[in-house]
């Protein structure tokens, strides 16, 4: 769990065509960015996504976008193959159809030229996480609601996530429980419980342990569990009920 927030059917279509520039248009520079990962079904959890970038120059660390918005992720680089691997936490992406693009900066020495934010063709995927930490945007692309996966000050920790019983029906009523551990995950600090009628959970933890003592560590880990439409319904095996869990 980081102290500060991260910058959280149908079918799957991967468009794997390279994206080329004509050398005559760009002083001999002919970059290409190509997704080489292929997926079947919906993506969930943390998924490695591979991108091949040519020429084998050292572009700045490339970036990913999802539906036009930046994705907070790191990449590892295989220099020999010219392949970047992004470990994407899909719980930070919106559930449903997502268009991914990769952007990179290219530079050549003779003549000097820089291509900033050169885009790849899109990679279309489906994403589904029953517990989602994606940001919410309106139809115009404006940020409506920012996710909180455990941001905290000196007195309170704030969570904000969505519980999706199904991809087709969207968020819905559920009970949830957050087990909070110390930074190493070796000690249970406290448990936060709650419920939601519309799928949006916004619990707070006032930084006390099970004995009421103040939590003084700078980071913590947690396990989030959800039951829909309620914990009792799931335990009674009511049709349509379910459960999910995720770690932060």
Backbone torsions as a table, in degrees:
resi	resn	phi	psi	omega
1	UNK	NA	123.0	179.4
2	UNK	-86.6	150.9	-177.0
3	UNK	-70.9	-28.8	-179.2
4	UNK	-117.0	155.4	-173.4
5	UNK	-71.2	152.9	175.0
6	UNK	-71.0	136.7	174.1
7	UNK	-64.2	NA	NA
8	UNK	NA	NA	NA
9	UNK	NA	72.9	-111.2
10	UNK	-111.8	-79.5	171.9
11	UNK	-139.8	166.5	-178.3
12	UNK	-129.2	132.3	-177.2
13	UNK	-131.9	122.0	176.1
14	UNK	-107.7	123.8	176.1
15	UNK	-100.8	110.8	-170.2
16	UNK	-110.5	21.3	179.4
17	UNK	-75.3	138.7	176.1
18	UNK	-67.8	160.9	-179.4
19	UNK	-119.0	112.3	-171.2
20	UNK	-114.5	151.0	170.1
21	UNK	-115.2	142.8	177.7
22	UNK	-71.9	129.9	-179.6
23	UNK	-54.0	-37.0	-177.3
24	UNK	-66.0	-24.5	-178.8
25	UNK	-82.6	-19.8	-170.9
26	UNK	-136.4	41.0	172.6
27	UNK	57.9	32.3	179.1
28	UNK	91.5	-6.5	178.7
29	UNK	-80.1	127.2	-175.2
30	UNK	-134.6	70.4	-174.8
31	UNK	-79.0	155.9	176.7
32	UNK	-144.6	134.9	175.1
33	UNK	-125.3	125.5	-172.2
34	UNK	-139.2	125.0	170.9
35	UNK	-70.8	130.2	178.2
36	UNK	-112.9	-4.6	175.7
37	UNK	-76.9	143.6	175.3
38	UNK	-128.3	140.6	-175.0
39	UNK	-132.0	150.5	172.9
40	UNK	-123.0	134.0	-179.5
41	UNK	78.9	-167.7	-177.6
42	UNK	-84.5	145.2	174.9
43	UNK	-86.2	142.9	176.4
44	UNK	-151.2	159.2	-179.4
45	UNK	65.9	-151.6	179.0
46	UNK	-94.9	126.9	-172.9
47	UNK	-126.3	129.2	174.0
48	UNK	-77.5	127.9	178.6
49	UNK	-120.6	121.4	-174.0
50	UNK	-100.6	137.8	179.8
51	UNK	-131.6	129.5	176.9
52	UNK	-100.2	131.2	-176.3
53	UNK	-122.4	127.8	175.6
54	UNK	-124.4	150.7	-0.9
55	UNK	-71.6	170.5	-177.7
56	UNK	-78.9	49.0	170.2
57	UNK	-88.5	179.5	-177.6
58	UNK	-103.4	81.1	177.1
59	UNK	-65.1	157.1	173.5
60	UNK	-55.5	157.5	178.9
61	UNK	-50.2	118.5	-177.9
62	UNK	-69.5	166.7	-178.8
63	UNK	-124.8	160.0	176.6
64	UNK	-115.4	149.1	170.6
65	UNK	-128.2	151.0	175.9
66	UNK	-124.6	117.3	-176.8
67	UNK	53.7	34.9	176.6
68	UNK	86.7	2.4	-178.8
69	UNK	-116.4	144.6	-176.1
70	UNK	-60.2	144.8	175.4
71	UNK	-107.5	128.4	179.9
72	UNK	-83.5	101.4	-178.6
73	UNK	-156.6	158.4	176.4
74	UNK	-107.5	159.6	-179.0
75	UNK	-130.1	146.2	170.2
76	UNK	-107.5	150.1	-171.5
77	UNK	-122.4	124.2	170.0
78	UNK	-94.2	99.6	-172.0
79	UNK	-63.5	-39.0	-176.7
80	UNK	-64.4	-41.7	-177.7
81	UNK	-90.2	-12.8	-177.1
82	UNK	68.5	32.7	-175.6
83	UNK	-114.1	128.4	171.8
84	UNK	-99.1	137.9	175.2
85	UNK	-115.9	117.9	176.5
86	UNK	-98.2	125.7	172.8
87	UNK	-92.3	99.6	-171.7
88	UNK	-96.0	122.4	173.6
89	UNK	-81.0	100.1	-173.9
90	UNK	-71.9	-11.9	175.1
91	UNK	-67.2	-15.9	176.4
92	UNK	-89.0	-6.2	178.5
93	UNK	-96.4	154.6	177.6
94	UNK	-68.4	146.0	173.5
95	UNK	-71.0	144.7	-178.8
96	UNK	108.1	-161.0	-178.8
97	UNK	-70.2	134.4	-179.0
98	UNK	-132.1	133.9	174.3
99	UNK	-102.9	115.4	178.0
100	UNK	-97.9	141.6	170.7
101	UNK	-137.1	150.3	175.6
102	UNK	-112.4	139.4	178.8
103	UNK	-123.7	143.2	178.4
104	UNK	-146.2	156.8	174.6
105	UNK	-103.2	130.6	178.2
106	UNK	-115.2	147.3	178.3
107	UNK	-142.5	137.8	173.1
108	UNK	-123.2	156.6	-172.0
109	UNK	-89.6	-33.5	-171.2
110	UNK	-140.6	104.6	-4.8
111	UNK	-76.5	156.8	-178.4
112	UNK	-65.4	131.2	179.1
113	UNK	-156.4	141.9	177.6
114	UNK	-124.9	131.4	173.5
115	UNK	-107.8	104.4	-177.5
116	UNK	-87.2	138.5	176.0
117	UNK	51.7	46.2	175.9
118	UNK	-69.4	125.0	-172.1
119	UNK	-93.6	152.2	170.6
120	UNK	-86.7	166.5	165.0
121	UNK	-63.5	160.5	-177.8
122	UNK	-75.9	153.1	169.4
123	UNK	-116.8	116.7	-177.5
124	UNK	-97.4	126.3	-178.8
125	UNK	-135.3	164.4	170.5
126	UNK	-108.5	137.0	-178.8
127	UNK	-122.2	136.4	172.8
128	UNK	-148.4	117.4	171.6
129	UNK	-128.5	121.4	-179.7
130	UNK	-57.6	-30.3	174.1
131	UNK	-114.6	111.4	-170.7
132	UNK	-115.9	135.9	177.7
133	UNK	-111.5	26.6	-176.6
134	UNK	-74.2	148.8	169.7
135	UNK	-70.2	157.9	-178.7
136	UNK	-116.7	127.7	179.7
137	UNK	-118.0	152.6	175.4
138	UNK	-85.3	-176.4	-175.2
139	UNK	-65.1	-21.2	179.6
140	UNK	-92.5	2.6	178.7
141	UNK	86.4	10.6	178.7
142	UNK	-84.5	139.2	179.9
143	UNK	-68.7	120.4	-179.4
144	UNK	-97.6	-40.1	-176.1
145	UNK	-149.0	127.9	180.0
146	UNK	-93.9	140.0	178.2
147	UNK	-77.4	151.9	171.0
148	UNK	-124.3	120.5	176.9
149	UNK	-110.8	31.4	174.3
150	UNK	123.5	25.3	175.4
151	UNK	-62.0	137.5	178.2
152	UNK	-146.2	150.5	176.5
153	UNK	-102.3	-156.7	-179.9
154	UNK	-76.5	-13.6	-173.3
155	UNK	-124.6	-20.3	-174.0
156	UNK	-151.9	145.6	172.0
157	UNK	-109.2	137.0	-176.8
158	UNK	-116.1	130.9	173.8
159	UNK	-115.8	150.6	171.2
160	UNK	-152.7	118.5	-179.8
161	UNK	-151.8	166.4	-179.9
162	UNK	-113.6	140.0	176.9
163	UNK	-108.7	118.6	-176.5
164	UNK	-110.6	101.4	176.0
165	UNK	-60.0	-32.2	176.7
166	UNK	-153.1	155.2	179.9
167	UNK	-69.6	-34.8	-176.6
168	UNK	-73.6	-36.8	-175.6
169	UNK	-94.6	-14.6	177.6
170	UNK	80.5	-166.5	-178.6
171	UNK	-61.2	151.7	-179.1
172	UNK	-158.8	179.1	-176.5
173	UNK	-62.8	144.5	-177.9
174	UNK	-166.5	157.6	166.2
175	UNK	-101.1	151.9	178.8
176	UNK	-144.1	161.2	-179.9
177	UNK	-145.7	134.3	179.2
178	UNK	-118.3	113.6	173.6
179	UNK	-90.0	120.3	-175.8
180	UNK	-104.5	129.0	-177.5
181	UNK	-119.6	164.7	174.1
182	UNK	-69.9	178.8	-171.9
183	UNK	-60.7	-30.3	-179.4
184	UNK	-87.6	-9.6	-178.6
185	UNK	77.8	11.9	-174.1
186	UNK	-92.9	-13.1	-174.2
187	UNK	-137.3	127.2	175.7
188	UNK	-73.3	123.1	-177.3
189	UNK	-93.8	-47.9	-178.6
190	UNK	-163.8	171.6	178.8
191	UNK	-131.9	129.1	177.7
192	UNK	-113.9	127.7	-179.5
193	UNK	-122.0	153.0	178.1
194	UNK	-171.2	-176.2	178.2
195	UNK	-146.8	161.1	178.5
196	UNK	-140.3	144.8	178.4
197	UNK	-95.5	-17.9	-177.0
198	UNK	-123.4	8.7	178.3
199	UNK	95.2	-17.5	-179.4
200	UNK	-87.9	119.5	178.1
201	UNK	-110.4	130.0	-178.9
202	UNK	-135.4	56.3	-177.7
203	UNK	-75.3	160.1	174.9
204	UNK	-126.1	149.4	174.6
205	UNK	-124.6	124.1	-173.8
206	UNK	-90.6	32.4	169.4
207	UNK	55.1	45.4	171.6
208	UNK	-122.0	151.7	177.3
209	UNK	-89.5	-173.8	-176.3
210	UNK	-64.2	-19.7	179.3
211	UNK	-98.0	2.1	179.6
212	UNK	89.1	4.4	179.2
213	UNK	-80.6	151.1	-178.7
214	UNK	-73.2	134.3	178.3
215	UNK	-82.1	123.2	-172.3
216	UNK	-110.1	-5.7	-178.8
217	UNK	-72.8	156.6	-176.3
218	UNK	-86.5	-14.6	178.4
219	UNK	-139.4	162.2	175.4
220	UNK	-152.7	165.5	174.9
221	UNK	-118.8	158.9	178.1
222	UNK	-150.6	158.3	175.0
223	UNK	-120.2	122.1	-178.6
224	UNK	-107.8	129.3	176.6
225	UNK	-123.4	147.3	179.1
226	UNK	-137.0	147.6	176.4
227	UNK	-132.3	131.2	-179.7
228	UNK	-128.1	147.0	-4.4
229	UNK	-73.3	-10.2	175.7
230	UNK	-161.1	164.7	179.2
231	UNK	-65.7	-41.3	-179.1
232	UNK	-66.7	-36.7	178.3
233	UNK	-64.0	-41.1	178.8
234	UNK	-65.1	-43.8	-178.6
235	UNK	-66.9	-25.0	178.0
236	UNK	-91.5	5.0	178.2
237	UNK	58.1	39.4	176.1
238	UNK	-65.5	133.4	178.8
239	UNK	-54.6	135.3	-179.4
240	UNK	88.7	-8.4	177.9
241	UNK	-79.0	162.3	-179.9
242	UNK	-168.1	179.3	-179.3
243	UNK	-148.6	157.9	177.7
244	UNK	-155.8	161.2	179.5
245	UNK	-147.1	151.5	176.1
246	UNK	-150.7	152.1	179.1
247	UNK	-107.2	146.9	176.2
248	UNK	-128.5	NA	NA
